[in-house]
Amino acid sequence: MARRPLEITIVSASDLKDVNMFSKMDVYAAVSVSGDPGNKKQKTPVAKDGGTNPKWNNYSIKFTLDDAALLDNRLTLNIELVSERSLGDTKIGSVQIPLKELFDSLGGGDYQKKQIKYVGYSVQTSSGKPKGSINFGYKFGHPRSSSGYSLEKQKPKPRSSSGYSLEKQYSLEKQKPKPPSDSRNEFEFELPKMKMKERF
């Protein structure tokens, strides 16, 4: 089963509903993917005294998705905004986005899908009314098999006019026997023979 990496970068929220009575809200975002039991809910750090406009400084959250479920539009990205309180956390609002919608909006090229894209979505309160927005970025990676190997298509190797790949052609040329060469060095020369004088 192929799985595709997804990275969500939580940036900030603005104009949220204030669920605190007397103090500024301390807000965190809880992010999950429904439709894929292999992923657990993850949280950002708490934005202390963030109030209705909390910021998380591009906090990154990573998931690995069932690629078939993604392409069949069976996965949903859920972002819940929560006010942390000593007497019990209170939900501010949430966003639900089909992940296929995010995937398709990147275009068909592999280059676009590798680039992080920043978007803003309206936050729905518990009563279903829109109040505020959340800003985040996302990018998808290449699908990988269960063994961890990338399923990205490999580019075909260039081939020579003979039909062999250039790598194989080069190895065949290396194996060709070289023609025999003259054993003498081209700089060698014969010394003239010296006549020996006869001794009497």
C-alpha positions as CSV (number, residue, x, y, z in Angstrom):
1,M,0.0,0.0,0.0
2,A,1.4,3.4,-1.0
3,R,1.6,6.2,1.5
4,R,2.1,9.9,0.7
5,P,3.8,12.4,3.1
6,L,1.8,15.5,4.0
7,E,3.2,18.5,5.9
8,I,0.9,21.1,7.5
9,T,2.4,24.4,8.7
10,I,0.1,26.2,11.1
11,V,0.8,29.9,10.9
12,S,-1.9,32.0,12.7
13,A,-5.6,32.6,13.3
14,S,-7.5,35.9,13.4
15,D,-10.7,37.4,14.7
16,L,-11.7,34.2,16.5
17,K,-14.7,33.9,18.9
18,D,-13.7,34.8,22.4
19,V,-14.8,32.0,24.7
20,N,-13.0,33.4,27.9
21,M,-14.9,35.8,30.2
22,F,-12.2,37.7,32.0
23,S,-8.7,36.9,30.5
24,K,-7.0,36.5,27.1
25,M,-7.4,33.1,25.5
26,D,-4.4,30.7,25.4
27,V,-5.1,28.9,22.1
28,Y,-3.7,25.8,20.5
29,A,-4.7,24.0,17.3
30,A,-5.5,20.2,17.2
31,V,-4.9,18.8,13.8
32,S,-6.1,15.3,12.5
33,V,-6.9,13.4,9.4
34,S,-10.2,11.5,9.3
35,G,-10.6,8.5,7.0
36,D,-7.1,7.2,7.7
37,P,-6.7,5.4,11.1
38,G,-2.9,5.3,10.7
39,N,-2.7,9.0,11.7
40,K,-3.2,10.4,15.2
41,K,-4.3,13.8,16.3
42,Q,-1.4,16.2,16.8
43,K,-1.3,19.6,18.6
44,T,0.6,22.9,18.2
45,P,2.1,24.6,21.2
46,V,-0.2,26.9,23.2
47,A,-0.1,30.5,22.0
48,K,0.0,32.2,25.4
49,D,-2.2,35.3,25.6
50,G,-2.8,35.0,21.9
51,G,-6.4,36.0,22.4
52,T,-8.5,36.2,19.3
53,N,-5.4,36.5,17.1
54,P,-3.0,33.7,18.1
55,K,0.2,32.9,16.2
56,W,2.2,29.7,16.1
57,N,5.3,30.8,14.1
58,N,4.9,28.2,11.3
59,Y,4.6,25.2,13.5
60,S,5.0,22.0,11.3
61,I,2.9,18.9,11.7
62,K,3.5,15.8,9.5
63,F,1.3,12.9,8.4
64,T,1.6,10.0,6.0
65,L,-1.5,9.4,4.0
66,D,-3.1,6.3,2.3
67,D,-2.5,7.5,-1.2
68,A,-5.5,5.6,-2.7
69,A,-7.8,7.0,-0.1
70,L,-6.5,10.5,-0.8
71,L,-7.1,10.2,-4.6
72,D,-10.6,8.7,-4.0
73,N,-11.5,11.8,-1.9
74,R,-11.9,9.8,1.3
75,L,-9.7,11.9,3.6
76,T,-10.5,15.1,5.5
77,L,-8.2,17.5,7.2
78,N,-9.6,18.6,10.6
79,I,-8.3,21.6,12.5
80,E,-9.8,22.4,15.9
81,L,-9.0,25.7,17.7
82,V,-9.1,25.3,21.4
83,S,-8.8,27.6,24.4
84,E,-6.7,26.1,27.2
85,R,-8.2,26.7,30.6
86,S,-7.5,25.3,34.1
87,L,-11.1,24.3,34.5
88,G,-11.3,22.5,31.2
89,D,-10.4,23.3,27.6
90,T,-13.1,25.0,25.5
91,K,-13.5,24.6,21.8
92,I,-13.5,27.8,19.8
93,G,-14.2,26.6,16.3
94,S,-13.0,24.2,13.6
95,V,-12.3,23.7,9.9
96,Q,-12.9,20.6,7.8
97,I,-11.3,20.4,4.4
98,P,-11.2,17.5,1.9
99,L,-7.6,16.7,1.3
100,K,-8.3,15.9,-2.3
101,E,-9.3,19.6,-2.7
102,L,-5.9,20.7,-1.4
103,F,-4.1,18.2,-3.5
104,D,-5.9,19.2,-6.7
105,S,-5.4,22.9,-6.1
106,L,-1.6,22.4,-6.5
107,G,-1.9,21.6,-10.2
108,G,-0.7,18.6,-12.1
109,G,3.1,19.1,-12.1
110,D,5.4,17.4,-9.6
111,Y,7.2,20.6,-9.0
112,Q,4.1,22.4,-7.8
113,K,3.2,19.6,-5.4
114,K,6.6,19.8,-3.8
115,Q,6.2,23.5,-3.0
116,I,4.5,24.7,0.2
117,K,1.3,26.6,-0.5
118,Y,-0.3,29.0,2.0
119,V,-4.1,29.3,2.4
120,G,-6.7,30.8,4.7
121,Y,-10.0,29.1,5.7
122,S,-13.0,30.4,7.6
123,V,-13.5,28.9,11.1
124,Q,-16.9,27.5,12.0
125,T,-18.1,27.9,15.6
126,S,-19.9,25.2,17.5
127,S,-23.2,26.7,16.4
128,G,-22.1,26.4,12.8
129,K,-21.6,30.1,12.2
130,P,-18.4,31.4,10.6
131,K,-16.3,33.5,12.9
132,G,-12.6,34.2,12.2
133,S,-10.1,32.4,10.0
134,I,-7.0,30.2,10.2
135,N,-3.9,30.5,8.0
136,F,-1.7,27.5,7.2
137,G,0.5,26.1,4.6
138,Y,0.7,22.6,3.2
139,K,2.7,20.4,0.8
140,F,2.6,16.8,-0.4
141,G,5.5,14.5,-1.0
142,H,5.9,11.6,-3.5
143,P,4.1,8.4,-2.6
144,R,6.2,5.6,-1.1
145,S,5.6,1.9,-0.9
146,S,5.2,0.1,2.5
147,S,8.8,-0.9,2.3
148,G,9.8,2.8,2.1
149,Y,10.8,3.0,-1.6
150,S,9.7,6.0,-3.6
151,L,7.2,5.3,-6.3
152,E,8.2,8.3,-8.3
153,K,8.7,7.5,-12.0
154,Q,12.3,7.2,-13.0
155,K,13.6,9.0,-16.2
156,P,14.6,6.6,-18.9
157,K,18.4,6.3,-19.5
158,P,19.7,7.8,-22.8
159,R,20.5,5.3,-25.5
160,S,22.9,5.3,-28.4
161,S,22.0,4.8,-32.1
162,S,22.8,1.1,-31.7
163,G,20.0,0.7,-29.2
164,Y,22.2,0.1,-26.2
165,S,22.1,2.4,-23.2
166,L,25.1,4.7,-23.2
167,E,26.3,3.2,-20.0
168,K,26.2,-0.3,-21.5
169,Q,27.7,0.9,-24.8
170,Y,30.6,2.3,-22.9
171,S,31.2,-0.9,-21.0
172,L,31.2,-2.9,-24.3
173,E,33.7,-0.5,-25.8
174,K,35.9,-1.0,-22.8
175,Q,35.8,-4.8,-23.4
176,K,36.9,-4.6,-27.0
177,P,40.4,-6.2,-27.5
178,K,43.1,-3.6,-28.4
179,P,45.1,-4.3,-31.6
180,P,48.6,-5.6,-31.0
181,S,51.2,-2.9,-31.0
182,D,54.9,-3.0,-31.9
183,S,56.8,-4.3,-28.9
184,R,59.5,-1.7,-29.5
185,N,59.1,1.7,-28.2
186,E,58.7,4.3,-30.9
187,F,61.7,6.1,-29.5
188,E,64.0,3.1,-29.5
189,F,66.6,2.9,-32.2
190,E,69.3,0.3,-33.1
191,L,72.9,1.0,-32.2
192,P,75.4,0.5,-35.1
193,K,77.3,-2.7,-34.8
194,M,81.0,-2.1,-33.8
195,K,83.6,-4.1,-35.7
196,M,86.1,-5.8,-33.5
197,K,89.8,-5.4,-34.4
198,E,91.7,-8.7,-34.7
199,R,94.4,-9.1,-32.2
200,F,97.7,-10.6,-33.3
